[in-house]
Amino acid sequence: MNAAKRHEIFACLKTANPNPTTELEYRTPFELLIAVVLSAQATDKSVNLATRKLFPKAHTPEEILALGEAGLTGFIQRIGLYKTKAKNIQATCQMLIQQHRSEVPRTRELLEQLPGVGRKTANVILNTAFGEPTIAVDTHIFRVANRTGLATGKNVLEVELKLLKAVPKEFRQDAHHWLILHGRYVCKARKPICSACKINHLCEFKDKSI
């Protein structure tokens, strides 16, 4: 795919959704961190249902740590892998208090040292909370990038690095959200809704649905 077509794709996505953002509900970088950790292998909807009850009760590292694993589990037990996530969140809160003055670190290296935080989660925090032009490649972005021809790759890191080079600088800050939302609601895994696609005429997918 050439640069002109890539530019037009993101111009179309911007026209359709000028101010994209995450569907996770949060008010602070810490709340976003907790929500993103909870969202692994879970839907944003299920996470929001849990955090709407959790955050009014505990929304700082100290308050969530005070809940203990058992107390935290009571809020998140309907989310997949909740036991592991509760353990990781408690450990993360402890590290934030002891090593970062209860603040969410602003570098990838420090973020990835937190339990339950990998490259994808770090990218989401850097992009959404701190405004850095990172791209967190999840299953939706991986699918859209490969299917459309925007950035083909065999693994998420390869796609991420290609997207960072391929996405025009003016669109890089919001590209993450545009691609996720496009994959979630239009370019779906089983059957993409090509008839409703704003970039259908630019997409290089060979097996488009009618």
C-alpha positions in Angstrom: 0.0 0.0 0.0 1.4 3.4 -1.0 1.7 6.4 1.3 -1.0 8.4 -0.5 -3.6 5.6 0.1 -2.6 5.3 3.8 -3.0 9.1 4.2 -6.5 8.9 2.6 -7.5 6.0 4.8 -6.8 8.0 8.0 -8.3 11.1 6.6 -11.5 9.2 6.0 -11.4 7.7 9.5 -10.8 11.2 11.0 -13.8 12.7 9.1 -16.0 9.9 10.4 -14.8 10.3 14.0 -12.8 13.5 14.6 -12.1 12.8 18.3 -11.7 9.1 19.0 -10.9 7.8 22.4 -11.0 4.6 24.5 -14.4 3.1 25.5 -13.0 2.3 28.9 -14.3 4.7 31.6 -11.7 6.5 33.7 -10.9 9.8 35.2 -7.2 9.6 36.1 -4.1 7.8 34.6 -4.3 5.3 37.6 -7.9 4.5 36.9 -7.0 3.9 33.2 -4.1 1.7 34.2 -6.4 -0.5 36.3 -9.1 -0.6 33.6 -6.6 -1.6 30.9 -5.1 -4.4 33.1 -8.6 -5.7 33.7 -9.5 -5.5 30.0 -7.0 -8.2 28.9 -9.1 -11.0 27.4 -12.2 -9.2 28.5 -14.6 -6.7 26.9 -14.6 -3.0 27.7 -18.2 -3.3 28.6 -17.5 -5.9 31.3 -14.7 -3.8 32.7 -16.8 -0.7 32.8 -19.5 -2.5 34.7 -16.9 -3.5 37.3 -15.1 -0.2 37.6 -18.4 1.8 38.0 -18.7 0.0 41.3 -15.0 -0.2 42.2 -13.8 3.3 41.5 -16.3 5.1 43.7 -15.1 2.9 46.6 -11.4 2.8 45.7 -9.6 4.8 43.0 -6.1 5.3 44.3 -3.2 2.8 44.8 -3.6 3.1 48.6 -7.4 2.5 48.5 -7.2 -0.5 46.2 -4.3 -2.0 48.1 -6.4 -1.6 51.3 -9.1 -3.7 49.8 -6.8 -6.7 49.7 -7.1 -9.4 47.0 -10.3 -10.7 48.5 -11.9 -7.3 48.6 -10.8 -6.4 45.1 -12.0 -9.8 43.8 -15.5 -8.9 44.9 -15.6 -6.1 42.3 -14.0 -7.9 39.4 -15.0 -11.6 39.7 -17.2 -11.5 36.6 -14.1 -10.5 34.5 -12.0 -13.2 32.9 -8.8 -14.2 34.8 -10.0 -12.1 37.7 -7.8 -14.0 40.3 -4.6 -13.3 38.4 -5.6 -9.8 37.7 -6.5 -9.1 41.4 -3.0 -10.4 42.4 -1.3 -8.3 39.8 -3.2 -5.2 40.6 -2.4 -5.5 44.3 1.3 -5.9 43.5 1.2 -3.0 41.0 -0.4 -0.7 43.7 2.3 -1.6 46.1 5.0 -0.8 43.6 3.4 2.5 42.7 3.3 3.5 46.3 6.8 2.3 47.2 8.6 3.3 44.0 6.6 6.0 42.2 5.0 8.1 44.9 1.6 6.6 43.9 1.9 8.1 40.4 1.7 6.1 37.2 5.1 6.2 35.5 5.4 7.9 32.2 8.0 5.7 30.5 7.5 2.4 28.7 10.4 0.8 30.7 8.9 1.6 34.1 5.4 0.8 33.0 6.4 -2.7 31.8 8.0 -3.4 35.2 4.5 -3.3 36.8 2.9 -6.7 37.3 0.3 -7.4 34.6 1.6 -4.6 32.4 3.0 -5.6 29.0 3.9 -3.7 25.9 0.3 -3.3 24.7 -0.9 -2.0 28.1 2.1 0.4 28.3 1.3 1.7 24.9 -2.3 2.4 25.8 -1.3 4.3 28.9 1.3 6.3 27.1 -1.1 7.2 24.3 -4.4 7.7 26.1 -3.2 9.1 29.5 -0.1 10.9 28.4 -0.7 11.9 24.8 2.2 10.0 23.2 1.8 8.8 19.6 2.1 5.1 20.4 0.0 2.4 18.8 -1.1 -0.5 21.0 -1.7 -3.5 18.7 -4.5 -5.7 20.0 -6.4 -8.4 18.1 -8.5 -5.7 16.3 -5.6 -3.6 15.1 -3.6 -6.7 14.1 -6.6 -7.9 12.0 -7.4 -4.5 10.4 -3.7 -3.7 9.6 -3.2 -7.1 7.9 -6.6 -7.3 6.2 -6.6 -3.8 4.7 -2.9 -3.9 3.8 -2.0 -0.9 6.0 0.8 -2.8 7.8 1.1 -6.6 7.3 3.0 -8.7 9.8 3.1 -12.1 11.4 3.0 -10.8 15.0 1.8 -7.8 17.0 5.3 -6.3 17.4 6.0 -6.4 13.7 2.6 -4.8 12.9 3.2 -2.1 15.6 6.6 -1.1 14.3 5.3 -1.1 10.7 2.3 1.1 11.7 4.6 3.6 13.4 6.4 4.1 10.2 3.4 3.9 7.9 0.9 6.1 9.7 1.3 9.8 8.7 2.5 11.8 11.6 -0.6 14.0 11.7 -2.7 10.9 12.4 -0.4 9.0 14.7 -1.8 10.2 18.0 -5.4 8.9 17.2 -4.6 6.0 14.9 -4.7 3.5 17.8 -8.3 4.4 18.6 -9.5 4.7 15.0 -8.2 1.2 14.2 -9.5 -0.5 17.3 -13.0 1.0 16.8 -13.0 0.1 13.1 -12.1 -3.5 13.9 -14.6 -3.7 16.8 -17.6 -2.4 14.9 -17.0 -2.6 11.2 -14.0 -4.8 10.2 -15.1 -7.7 12.4 -13.3 -10.9 12.7 -15.8 -13.4 11.3 -17.5 -11.2 8.8 -16.5 -7.6 8.1 -19.3 -5.2 7.3 -17.8 -4.0 4.1 -21.0 -2.3 2.9 -20.8 0.1 5.9 -17.0 0.7 5.7 -15.8 4.2 5.2 -12.5 3.0 3.7 -13.9 0.2 1.5 -12.7 1.9 -1.6 -9.2 2.0 -0.3 -9.0 -1.4 1.4 -6.9 -4.1 -0.3 -8.7 -7.0 1.3 -9.5 -9.5 -1.5 -12.5 -11.3 0.1 -14.8 -8.3 0.8 -18.3 -9.1 1.9 -21.2 -7.6 -0.2 
